[in-house]
Amino acid sequence: MKYSRRKFIALAASSVATPALVGISRARAQAPVTLKLHHYLPPSSNLHAKLYVPWAEKLSADSGGRLKVDIFPAMQLGGTLPQLYDQARQGVVDMVSIVPGATPGRFPATEVIELPFVPARRGIVNAQACQEFAEKHLGNTFADVKLLSFWAHDQGVIHSNRPVTSMKDMKGLRLRSPSRLTGEALTALGATPIGMPIPQIPEALAQRTLDGAVVPWEPVPSLRINELVSNHTSIDGSPTLYVVSLGLVMNQDSFNRLPDDLKAILERNSGMTFARRAGQMWDDAATQLIKSVGASGRNKLLLISGDEKARWMEATAGVLPKWVAGMKSRGVDGDELVSAMRKLVAKYDAN
């Protein structure tokens, strides 16, 4: 075969250019990537210090330093808690920590774990149940972002300025409520729920505009709740009165731009792996705090159990059918979701 001079030059040029293009492609694949994670809690919180920071360090270690996550706590990049989801959806930041209940009605299917006496006492149970539930039922709910993990904390506790050992003690208590459904449950128990972002709790307790707050044990020291009130009432065993669902979501374009190997590292450390880490973090924090608060001498650890717990369950029973009816109006089978979540909670609670 004969080659013209022009063809020879073209072939020679392509033979030189192809390795160069491959080299550029490989260089891009190996270039370090930095992602921004924005969340609402202070850097002293366990969620920041014992969950997100170690997770970021693990991603960096697994990628040989090529995948870095810069974390911005306490809304440092601006906005409010209800706006975090849209910050990720719109690409203002790469990743955010969300509380679906902060925007009532926007993510209705996530509320199933927040129904009274559906969740378990332990965080590790609720976290795993939520993640599996998300994989099976929440695809449409978070279709406009990349859902990295979905979980819930351990049992919520009633922290109050007067002892609560029965329903009659709840009457008239002004309690910070973390979600719409918990507010309905508290109302059914005789309390007055007040919706409020978690960072505002200390000031409201100090000024006596609140008589107490319902939160899990984990944020208690960072919010100084154990210094502002001295009574802490838990529900005995599972199921428990309430939990709140949480999530970690990522801008879809930010994920798509990652090289395949970094995508694999991120996904390997997300999903159920992340949910288990989150659930265990909540449980470990609760165990430590119950010991330290109980040993303080000024704080009382109280328990609702037996017949009294049964009365609380009966009093709050109406919240569930109301929620199911609301889901039906949206064309969603709420009964099916409740059944699915209860089965998952029982599955993981048996371990």
JOBEL-V699399 format. One record per backbone hydrogen bond with DSSP energy under -1.0 kcal/mol. CO is the residue of the C=O (numbers start at 1). NH is the residue of the N-H. Records with the same first field share a line. If there is no record, write none. Layout:
BEGIN
CO=NH  NH
END
This chain:
BEGIN
4=8
5=9
6=10
7=11
8=12
9=13
10=14
11=15
12=16
13=17
14=18
16=20
17=21
18=22
19=23
20=24
21=25
22=26
23=27
24=28
25=29
26=30
33=68
35=70
36=95
37=72
38=97
39=75
41=74
42=45
45=49
46=50
47=52
48=53
51=55
52=56
53=57
54=58
55=59
56=60
57=61
58=62
59=63
60=65
61=64
66=33
68=35
70=37
72=39
73=76
75=78
80=83
81=84
83=87
84=88
85=89
86=90
87=92  93
94=251
95=38
96=249
98=247
99=102
100=103
103=106
107=110
108=111
109=112
111=114
115=118
119=240
121=155
122=126
123=127
124=128
125=129
126=130
127=131
128=132
129=133
130=134
131=135
132=136
133=137
134=138
138=142
140=143
142=145
146=250
148=271
149=248
151=246
157=215
158=233
159=213
160=231
167=170
170=173
173=192
174=211  212
175=194
176=214
179=183
180=184
181=185
182=186
183=187
184=188
185=189
186=191
187=190
190=172
192=175
194=177
197=200
198=201
200=204
201=205
202=206
203=207
204=209  210
211=161
212=176
213=159
215=157
217=220
219=223
220=225
224=227  228
225=229
230=300
231=160
232=302
233=158
234=304
240=117
242=156
244=153
246=151
247=98
248=148  149
249=96
250=146
251=255
252=256
253=257
255=258
259=263
260=264
261=265
262=266
263=267
264=268
265=269
267=270
270=273
271=275
272=276
273=277
274=278
275=279
276=280
277=281
278=282
279=283
280=284
281=285
282=286
283=287
284=288
285=289
286=290
287=291
288=292
289=293
290=294
291=295
293=296
300=232
302=234
304=236
305=308
306=310
307=311
308=312
309=313
310=314
311=315
312=316
316=319
318=322
319=323
320=324
321=325
322=326
323=327
324=328
325=329
327=332
328=331
332=334
333=337
334=338
335=339
336=340
337=341
338=342
339=343
340=344
341=345
342=346
343=347
344=348
345=349
346=350
END
